[in-house]
Amino acid sequence: MRFLSAILLSTIVLFGVDTIRPDYQIEVNGTAKDMVLRGDTLVIATDMGHIEEFNYKERKKIKEISIPDIKDFMGDIVPARVMSVDKIENRYLLLSDSGKGGYSNLFIYDKNLTQIFSPEDKRAIIKARFIDKDHILLGYLSDEVSLFDLKTKKELYKEQLSESKFSDFALNEDKTQAVFSCESGVLSLIDVQTGKVIKQLKGQNVDNVYRVDFKKDYVSGAGQDRRGSIYNVKTGKGDYIQGSFLIYSTALSPNAKKVAFSMDEKNNIYIYNTDTKANIAILKGQKSTLNVIIFKDENHLFSASDDNTIMAWKLN
């Protein structure tokens, strides 16, 4: 692990749109597959069988947690890819899709590593997030949602949302609602406590929605159809911004006034005004396909792509 400490920020005004280079970079040991921002720390899942936690203010790694290696189809011992990560208080959630038969391994780390699911449970879980320290929201490959109770080791419900393949989900700020995306392009807004669909958001994407975000009363979707969709949750109405390439990632700022999409084949991140759809800035320097974009506040954000570099950005 090393930091490129030199400030790389340079801003060029081109046709009224700011072109911005990374403020600084963080390197992790492995390819970054998922990332969450919790307080002053970034928690990053890697394909090398571990997660890494960084204090972004001090720009240093403060923790690393590993899960057991696995045997690949050749019988070789290899690291288990961590595809989903979360943290609440001092409890960590690590989800690997590298289990035997393609089934999931789910772990909780709280001073010690405890396995919650193994491949023998035959659960194809793609994403997991804490609702509170004792409950986890799970998104299944089959586009099912469930709420798992860590104390009773039981699912409080399991609901089928569609017949399509699951892609992603995002929680709102108080974790009472979540939006689920799938390969059909239809987004399902659910009640977290019951798993019931509150409403469907549709019409702006006609193919797989790789990633979603949910802030205030807005949802954004990153579409395989080259559309960056934006919905008002209250009204159900939406619009989209046309990209020039598959849109793999998206994020909304905390007050939902700005939205980010990866809009072109060069993996540049485009920042838009959510209401007017005006392009505010283009963030250049990403090396590979984007996996996660996170706004820290209205003018600072982080991004992780399919490589070992996390980038920090500062808007003007």
N, C-alpha and C positions, 0 to 999 in steps of 0.2 A: 504494500500500500504506500502510495506517495501522493502528495499534493503538488499541483503546479501552482506555486504561490504567486507567480507573477500575475498581475492584473491584466487581463486580455481585453478589457472593455474598450471597444471603439465604436463610435456611432457615426453613421453617414446618412445624411438626409437625401433620399433619392425619390423624386417625384412626390414629395410630401410624406413619405413613409419612412420611419426610422429603421435602418438596418443595424442590428445589434449583434455583437460578438459576446461569447461567454464572459461573465465577470470572473469566475474561477472554475476549476474542475476538481473533482474527487475521483480517485481511481480505486476500484475494488478488485478483490481477488476472484475473478470469474465474470461471467456475463450477467448483467442485472436483468432480472425477470419481473420483479415487482418492487414497489417502494411506497412507503407511507411516511408522512410527516407528523411527528408527535412532539409537541412542545418545541424544544430547541434541537431535536434530533431527527435525522433521517434514518429509517430502518429499511435496509435493502436486502432483498432475496436474490440469491445467485444460483447459477447452475453447477456450482462446485460443492454443493452439500452443506451450505451454511448461510447465515445471515450476518450482515455487518451493520453496526449502529454507529453513526457519526454525529458528533456535536458540530453543527454547521457554523456556529458562532466562533468556536475555537478552532474549527477546521481540523479536527482530529478524530480518529477512531476510538470509541470508548468501550465497545463490546463486540464479541464475535461468538455466535452460537452455532454448533454443528449438529447435524443429524447423522445417523448411521449410514455407512456406504451400502450399496446394493450390488447384486450380481446382474450384469447385463445379459443379453440373449446368447452371448458367446461364453458365458460363465466367468467373465473377468470381473473383479471387484472395482467399482467405479463410484464416484460421488453421486448422490441422489439430488436431482434438480429440485430446488425450492421454487415453486411457481407463485406462491401467495404468502404474504406475511402481514402481521398486524401486531400492535402493542397496546396494552391498556395498563396503566400504573406500571408495575414491574413484572407483568405477565406478557409473554410473547406467544404468538401463534405462528406455526410453520407448517405449510401444506406442500407436500411433494406429490407429483403425478408420476413418479418413476417406479411405483410399486409393481409387483409381479402381475402380469395380465393387463397392465395399464390402469390398475386400480390405485387408489390414493393412500398415502401415509399422512396422518395428521398428528402433530405434536403440540403440546403445551410446554413452554419452558417457564418455570417459576422457581428459581434456585436449582431445580433439577429438571431433566427432560423426561416428560411423560407422554407415552404414545396413546392417542385417543382412538384412532382408526388404523387398521393395517389392511393389506390387500385381501386378507381372509374375510373382511367385512364386506367386500365387493361393492365399494362405493367409489364411483367415478366423480369425485368432487373437483371442481376447477378453481373455485375461489372461496375464501373464508374470511370473515371479519367479525371482530368482537362487537356485540351489542352492549354488553356490560361484562364484568369480569367472570360471570358465570354462564353467559349465553353467547352462542356463536351463530351467525347467519351463514348458511351454506348454499352455494350455487352449484348444481349438478350439471354434468354434460348433457343430460336428457332434458334440460330446461325445467328442472324441478327446484323448488326452494324449500329449505327446512330451517327450523330454529332448534338448535341443539342445546340441551341443559347439561352443563359440565358436572353438576352435583349429582343428578340422577342418572347420568349417562344415557339419556333418552331424547329422542326427537319429539318436541312438543307438537309439531305438525310436519307434514311433507305434502306440498301442493304442486301439481303439474301446471305450468304456466302456458305451454304451447307444445306442439308436436315438433318444433324446430330445435336445432342444436343451440345450447347456451353459449353466450359469448362473454358477458361481463355484467356486473351490477355495481351500483354506487348508492351509498346511504346519504340521507339528508343530515343536517347538522345535529339534530337531537336524536337521530337513529330511530325515529318512529316510522319512517317510510323508506322504501328503497325502489330504485328503478332497475329493471332487468332488461338486457338486450339479448337478441338471438339472431340467427341467420336469416330470418324472414324480414327484418327491418322494423318490425313492430316492437315498441317498448312497453313493458308492463310495469305500472306503478302499483306497488303492493303495500299493505299494512304489515309491518314487521311482526307484530304480536300475534297475528292470525294467519298470515300468508295469503290472505284474500286479495284479489286484484281490485284496486280502487277504480282505476281507469286504464285504458290503453291509449298510448300516444302513437299515432301513425299518420302516414301520408307524405313524410319528408324523406324517408329512406325506403328503397325498394330492394335492398339486399342486406347482407350481413352487417350488423353494427358492431365493430370490434370493441369499442370502448364507450363508456358513458360517464358523465359527471352530473352531480345534483347539488345545486346551491340555491338557497332562498327558494324562489318559486320557479326556477329554471332548470331544465335538463338539456345537456348537449350530447350529441351522438357522433361518433367517428365512423363513417360509412365506407364499405367496400365499393359502393356505387359512386365514390368520389364526391359525396355530399357531406358537408358538416351541418348537421341538423341542430336546431335550437327550438325548444318547446317551452311555452308557458304552462306550468303544471295546473294552475287554477282553471284556466280557460280550455286547456287541451289543444290550443292552436299553436302552429309552428311555422317555421320557415327553414330554408337551408342556404348555405353558401357553397358555391360550386368550386371544387378543387380540380387540379390537373392530374392527380394520381390517387391511388388508394389512400384513404385517410385512416391511419392506424391508431391515432391517439387524440385525446381532447381533454380540456380542463376549463372550469369556470373559476373566476376570481371569487374571493369570499363574499363580496356583495353582489356578485353576478353581473357586474357592469362590463366585464371583459370576458372574452372566451378565446381559448387557444385551440388551434387545429394544426396537425401536420398535413400540409396541403399539396406537397409536390414530391417528385422522385428524389430530390436532394435532401429530404428529411428536414427541411426548414420548418420552423414553427411560426405560424401566422397568428398575430394577436388582433382581435376585432372588437369593436364596440358592439355589445350584445344587442342593443336596441336598433342602432342605425345600420349595422353590418359593415361600417367603415373600417378599413384596414389601418390599424394603428402602428404596427411594427412587424418586422420580420426578423426572427432570431436565427442566425446562421452559425453553423459549426458542428451540428450533430453528425456523427460518423456513420450511423446505421439506423435501421428501422426503429422508430420510437415505440417504447412500451408504456411509459408513464410520463405524464406532465402534472405537476402540482404547483398551484399558487400558494406562496407563503402569506402574501398580502397583496394589495392591489398593484404593487410595482416590483415584486420579487417572486421568482418562480424557479423550480428545479425540474430537470428532465432526465430520464434514464432511457437508454436505447439498447439495442441488442449487442452490447459490447461491455467493456469494463470501466466506462467513463460516465460519471454523473456530472451534469453541467448545471451551474448556477447562473441565473440571468437577472439583470437589473434593467428595468424599463426606465425611460426618461420621465 
